[in-house]
Amino acid sequence: MALFRHWAAYLQDPEKVARFQRLCGVEPLLDPGSGAWEEAPEKNSPDVLLANGSCPASQVDGEGDGRHRLRSPGDARDKGEGWHSNGMKNGVVPGEAVESQQGPPEDGKPHGWGVKRQPRRNSLTGEAVCQAFRIRSRFLYYLFTLGTELGNELFYILFFPFCIWNLDAWMGRRLIIVWVWVMYLGQCTKDVIRWPRPASPPVVKLEIFYNSEYSMPSTHAMSGTAIPLTLVLLSYGRWQYPVFYGLVLAFCWCSLVCFSRIYMGMHSVLDVIAGFLYAVLILAVFFPAVDLVDNFNLTHKYAPLIIISLHLALGVFSFTLDTWSTSRGDTAQILGCGAGVACGSHVNYLLGLLPDPSPEALPLPVPALTVTLLGKAMLRLLIGVVILLLTKTAMKKATIPLACKVFSIPYDDVRQARQRMEVELPYRYITYGMVGFSLMFLIPSLFCLMGLS
């Protein structure tokens, strides 16, 4: 046990993350006079330090005492209030912009590259990082940015529809089932363990969007492991292709996502290893039940009622694990998307839409790539994703005011209102449930009417 704790502390050391960043050409800019880290100028922002999993003062459950949630691994054992006075930081330095710029060359020669960059701010927390840093390798920067996007919403809203509309709806349904399990367990585990993000300094924060969430395990690493492995497991024996290529793709995909989280400064080495192993464990335990769950979703008479109730109950449970953080909303939208896809699958089965190929037709041959095939695939993706985004926007506009009115919550401050469970859970669940239902049923039905199926 002592050896395990030693290795856990060693792999959790933020200096390991900073060393990997420096190896990849990410360097903080130091003030020539003091030797401290340079900070980008702040605009109308108070001089506060946000803790991991925190939100700005006076925006959590209506309490504005100027304190921010901060829990270390030791604090995680204490399930009490968990509030600490400001003055410590969990890898967050607030501000209005990130500067990726070339510092003054020490030897008179130009070094690195960079421009001023505005990171993706989190609309609920308003967090931003104001570290100034230098990027010496454009290739690695864009490569790892791509890797981290493989675990973000933009990727999911393109990848899952492409699989269902253009590749194999049977495989897409099961892939989403596994994804929901993995992401739900990962997000809930974060709020139970409550370990902070790597400290900054020494780590340089190249991403801040998920900085208010806890760190252990890395859900990016979990999804980056589970999705490609599940694709290989589902497609093996169903499609005619060399399985070696699938294994190579899974290895590259998983490695890129895992290393990108360390490069971005969002996770320690231990977080990433734990996320990888956790995803493998979940697959080993739950993957044998995927066929059973999918058949239940399709054929059981009361499947929609049970699916909606179960996913909603899981969402309520996840909201009780901790005080507010963005992970709660992410969990609700994952569950909503899973419920919507399952209900859409049930309706498709009843109406005979998107039928699965007969067992005699397996394994399926890979079709020849033609201009017509690629054109239809891209047209389906373009039309479908536009409809999904319009659906998401319309449902968001409708559900947030409705939830505020039903639960008598002031609507003048939308950010504060969305941090209330009574608003966040129904808004996310209903909105993304409708997105999932449209993905699985409404849009494929439209494709049939348009002759694009």
Summary of the structure (lengths in Angstrom):
residues: 453
radius of gyration: 23.0
end to end distance: 57.3
largest distance: 74.7
contacts: 1506
relative contact order: 0.12
helix: 58%
strand: 6%
